[in-house]
Amino acid sequence: MTKINELRDMSDEQLQATMNEAGETLFRLRFQSQSERLNTPSEIRKNRRLIARIKTLQTERAAAIQ
């Protein structure tokens, strides 16, 4: 799991790439959860929270620029 300090050290492009990857993973996990049983259901929550952390950082950075 990526910690907030690790996310803060990333550039905007790296954050966006990480968020895209987490979004794709979340999509696959949701699809898998509907079609079969997940081995680790907590992965859905972890990916949702990672996306939320990244969006929060992006908002903070956008507010700091203005």
Residue pairs with C-beta under 8 A, 6 or more apart in sequence:
1 46
1 50
2 18
2 50
2 53
4 53
4 57
7 15
7 18
7 53
7 54
7 57
8 57
10 18
12 58
12 61
15 54
15 57
15 58
18 50
18 54
19 50
19 51
19 54
19 55
22 47
22 50
22 51
22 54
23 47
23 51
25 43
25 47
26 44
26 47
26 48
26 51
29 38
29 43
29 44
29 47
30 44
32 38
33 41
33 44
38 44
